[in-house]
Amino acid sequence: MILFLTSSPCDDNVPESCGLPCKFFSRNDFVANLRSCVKPGGRFLAIAAWKEDHARNDEMALTFAGCFAYHGMVFSRVDVLDSRTQENAAELVAGSDVILLAGGHVPTQNAFFREIGLKRLLAGYPGVVMGVSAGSMNAADTVYAQPEEAGEATDPAYQRFIPGLGLTQKNILPHYNMVRDNVLDGMRLFEEITFGDSFGQTFIVLEDGSYIREGGGEARVFGRSWTIRDGVMAPLCGEEESIRL
């Protein structure tokens, strides 16, 4: 398996002729690294975060398939795994070459993944898996479900650490460029919530356009990123740079 853990790979700066709402970021060698392992003509499977939001799921799948095609990776088939198709989850996973773990609400997506037994279905999967935001977070063995919605940070029943897909040991925190100053339930998201949760843990913080690539026994982070460990945030990698993790 080749695993791409992205914050968001989507660049909204597209030419009018593109016909898509976004394309992939070319910086930090993202498109080049995708092209090295995604072969044209393969089968694409988008796995949803909200299993009942069929219109959103279809639009998401077509947009991402369009992004791949825009960069020269045209698929022969595009499928969506949500409540409409979950009875065929094993067949859809086994028949795909590239799987997208969509963005969304981490615990909601996590529950759907557990419902369809996705961890078991992905065991030994030989293709490419790309996580986006929540999908990258849920790829971890133990997922840090950073509080996101109102009430989650103060709810004693909210589980911040939950079992994930076990595809990686890396805990990703996405969209730092967008959420760094967020306040949730009267607390600063990072300084007053996440820093306290990081004792005994390591979180890798990514901006949109940055990502981790794992495969062949190596994991590398590409682009601007940081670590949070034991309440301390420190620079990890710079823009247009990469380091081995």
PEHU-V579541 format. One record per residue. N is the residue number from 1. RES is the residue in one small letter. PHI is phi as a letter, one per 40 degrees, with the letter a starting at -180 (NA if undefined). Layout:
# PEHU-V579541
[[N	RES	PHI] [N	RES	PHI]]
This chain:
# PEHU-V579541
[[1	m	NA] [2	i	b] [3	l	b] [4	f	b] [5	l	b] [6	t	b] [7	s	c] [8	s	a] [9	p	c] [10	c	c] [11	d	b] [12	d	c] [13	n	c] [14	v	b] [15	p	c] [16	e	d] [17	s	c] [18	c	c] [19	g	g] [20	l	b] [21	p	c] [22	c	a] [23	k	b] [24	f	c] [25	f	c] [26	s	c] [27	r	c] [28	n	f] [29	d	g] [30	f	c] [31	v	c] [32	a	c] [33	n	c] [34	l	c] [35	r	c] [36	s	c] [37	c	b] [38	v	b] [39	k	c] [40	p	d] [41	g	g] [42	g	c] [43	r	b] [44	f	b] [45	l	b] [46	a	b] [47	i	b] [48	a	c] [49	a	c] [50	w	b] [51	k	c] [52	e	c] [53	d	c] [54	h	c] [55	a	c] [56	r	c] [57	n	c] [58	d	c] [59	e	c] [60	m	c] [61	a	c] [62	l	c] [63	t	c] [64	f	c] [65	a	c] [66	g	c] [67	c	c] [68	f	d] [69	a	c] [70	y	d] [71	h	c] [72	g	g] [73	m	b] [74	v	c] [75	f	c] [76	s	c] [77	r	a] [78	v	b] [79	d	b] [80	v	b] [81	l	b] [82	d	a] [83	s	c] [84	r	c] [85	t	b] [86	q	c] [87	e	c] [88	n	b] [89	a	d] [90	a	c] [91	e	c] [92	l	c] [93	v	c] [94	a	c] [95	g	c] [96	s	b] [97	d	b] [98	v	b] [99	i	b] [100	l	b] [101	l	c] [102	a	c] [103	g	c] [104	g	i] [105	h	c] [106	v	d] [107	p	c] [108	t	c] [109	q	c] [110	n	d] [111	a	c] [112	f	c] [113	f	d] [114	r	c] [115	e	c] [116	i	c] [117	g	g] [118	l	c] [119	k	d] [120	r	c] [121	l	c] [122	l	c] [123	a	c] [124	g	g] [125	y	c] [126	p	c] [127	g	c] [128	v	b] [129	v	b] [130	m	b] [131	g	c] [132	v	b] [133	s	f] [134	a	d] [135	g	c] [136	s	c] [137	m	c] [138	n	c] [139	a	c] [140	a	c] [141	d	c] [142	t	b] [143	v	c] [144	y	c] [145	a	c] [146	q	d] [147	p	d] [148	e	b] [149	e	c] [150	a	d] [151	g	g] [152	e	c] [153	a	c] [154	t	b] [155	d	c] [156	p	c] [157	a	c] [158	y	c] [159	q	c] [160	r	c] [161	f	b] [162	i	b] [163	p	c] [164	g	b] [165	l	c] [166	g	g] [167	l	c] [168	t	a] [169	q	c] [170	k	c] [171	n	b] [172	i	c] [173	l	b] [174	p	c] [175	h	g] [176	y	c] [177	n	c] [178	m	c] [179	v	b] [180	r	d] [181	d	b] [182	n	c] [183	v	b] [184	l	b] [185	d	f] [186	g	g] [187	m	b] [188	r	c] [189	l	d] [190	f	c] [191	e	c] [192	e	b] [193	i	b] [194	t	c] [195	f	d] [196	g	c] [197	d	c] [198	s	c] [199	f	c] [200	g	g] [201	q	b] [202	t	b] [203	f	b] [204	i	b] [205	v	c] [206	l	b] [207	e	c] [208	d	c] [209	g	g] [210	s	b] [211	y	a] [212	i	b] [213	r	b] [214	e	b] [215	g	i] [216	g	g] [217	g	g] [218	e	b] [219	a	b] [220	r	b] [221	v	b] [222	f	b] [223	g	g] [224	r	c] [225	s	a] [226	w	a] [227	t	b] [228	i	b] [229	r	a] [230	d	f] [231	g	g] [232	v	b] [233	m	b] [234	a	b] [235	p	c] [236	l	b] [237	c	a] [238	g	b] [239	e	c] [240	e	g] [241	e	b] [242	s	a] [243	i	b] [244	r	c] [245	l	c]]
